Amino acid sequence: MIKMATDQQASDEKQDDTLDRMSANLVRVEALSKRLIAALSDRNPANPTLSGPSQDLFSKALASYWTDAFENPAKLYENQLEYWSQSVRQFMQAQQMLLTGATAPAPEDGPRDKRFENPLWYTNPYFRYIREQYELNAQAITDAVAKIDDLDPVEQKRLDYFSRQIVDMIAPTNFLGTNPDALEKAVATDGESLVKGLENLVADLEANNGEMVVRLADESAFQLGGNIATTPGKVVYRNDMMELIQYAPATDKVREIPLIVFPPWINKFYILDLKEQNSLIKWVTEQGYTLFVVSWINPDVSYAEVGMEKYIEDGYLAAIREVKAITGQPKVNAVGYCIAGTTLALTLSLLKARGDTSVNSATFFTALTDFDNQGEFTPFLQDDFVDGIAAEVEAQGILRAFILGRTMSFLRSNDLIYKPAIRSYMLGEAPPAFDLLYWNGDGSNLPGKMAMQYLRGLCQQNLFAGEGFDLMGKTLRISDVDVPLMAVTCETDHIAPWKDCYRGMQKTGSDDRTFIVSQSGHIAGIVNPPSKKKYGHYTNGDWSGDAATWKDAASFTEGSWWPRWEAWLRPRSGGEVPARQPGDSDHPPLADAPGDYVRQKAMR
């Protein structure tokens, strides 16, 4: 009797604790709901045309599908009957499992789709049926799109892309009621995980003026100049476009000709200085070079009328001028990464037209100069989207960072949108302390004029690789670029595909050019220190043919391309001189690296 009374008392206390937690959670939910409404009321949404393609694309696809159906109804009926029979079969199997209590084993070699790693997707009749229905419908959509064969190649590519987005969006893992991981955790935590998820959602909305931009990394875990971007240096020049950082020497002697790195202004430069172990900036100083890096301004609406001209004049040309003055050297070596590499090529063409020989050699990191093939960005570089961006920048003055970041993320939506959102909003987990993802979320705005010059003149019309891009009183062409060149590209790069980078290099006028294809993608293929002994690279291919011909003849080397680049750069950098400390009497240090501009956050 005493034991029964004790057990009952324990049960009552547990129930009371559960009720107390539920009551506390309800109070939290009520407060969070008010914050949610307040955050959404501050929303300044992007132009609606940037949320999807024009309806013409789907109208053409539907018309094509029904035309094929009328011309070949037997084929349509056959496909539909197969779909129906599989649906009914799956339903009957689910019923049988429910009636008999039978279970089905998960695949021994693991699921083909990582979203379905929970064993319940295979052993539980409810989740098994949902998974099978999703996979069946996803395949039906994919097959239907594949059968449409009378669209032009660009429209077909866009249809493929947007249909994949629909398939990814409707995955059962993206909804609480059909996500076993989220439901199991909600039960195990008495709903605490869902409340934390709501807190995470509200915090993200508040941080982004009502836009749902899921945080990819724990922002509190990183401090610029503290545990990332720590290579010592000084800001030695500043204007309204950039800060020029000169890094402290790491050797007693340095090469005569200094090196300037121009990073992309879409993101922050510290991708090249995340931490000591993988810092290209630190490594370059250790090889005995005087290194300067540009840190771009994060534009606000006052920069609406800033174009490519100002980036070149007050960015590239100003940096080259000041570096020459600080070092006393008549020439510099330059590096341009991504869009900054594209603009470095424009600058080299301009210098050629002006008879200016200040640049001794140029290195391009994953830089496109020929946009004839728009690759994975094809869906976003057609008139409906570009017109939408034009309307957006007309209204806002800038292309806000979250729009560009959202576009990039949708190219890898499962990894960069849905998976982080599930973890944060359904499971209530904090984002990981991952430096690369922190950098990825620290974007920059683009001035309206510059964005449209780039999208219309370079991406859509491909003027630089074709008839010429008019800028600063000159007609600039890739064929004018004739200094010694090295291009470093990445094998799985979806932003600047290596084959397209190769085509641009072929069109340069240089007799001294080297091409490298690093393994991995746009970031990992570049941030690939020798100490990691990770990704290898291809070089010494055959320039006489297309990209495939080049690679067929290329030789593969294990490990990082960094030492190969340094061996190429060394004979183009003059003799040795005593190490230079940052700045001089005319360029007193203005701030410690990484400077002030890099800390500016993008407008939402």
ABEGO torsion letter per residue (X at the ends): XAAAAAAAAAAAAAAAAAAAAAAAAAAAAAAAAAAAAAAAAABBBBBAAAAEBBAAAAAAAAAAAAAAAAABAAAAAAAAAAAAAAAAAAAAAAAAAAAAGBBBBBBAAEBABAAAABAAAAABAAAAAAAAAAAAAAAAAAAAAAABAABBAAAAAAAAAAAAAAAAAABAAABAAABAAAAAAAAAAGGAAAAAAAAAAAAAAAAAGGBBBBBABBAAABBBGAABGABBBBBABBBAABBBBBBBBABABBBABBBBBBBBAABBAAAAAABAAABAAAAAAAAGBBBBBBBBBBBBAAAAABBAAAAAAABAAAAAAAAAAAAGBABBBBBBBEAAAAAAAAAAAAAAAAGBAABABBBBBGBBABAABAEAAAAAABAAAAAAAAAAAAAAGBBBAAAAAAAAAAABAAAAAAAAAAAAAAAGBBBBBBAAAAAAABBBBBBAAAAAAAAAAAAAAGAAABAEBBBGGBBBBAAABABBBBBBBBAABAABBAAAAAAAAAABABABBBBBBBBEBAAAAABBBAAAGBBBBBBGBBAABBAAAAAAABBBBBEBAAAAAAAAAAAAAEBBBBBBBBEBAABBBABBOAEAAAABBBBX
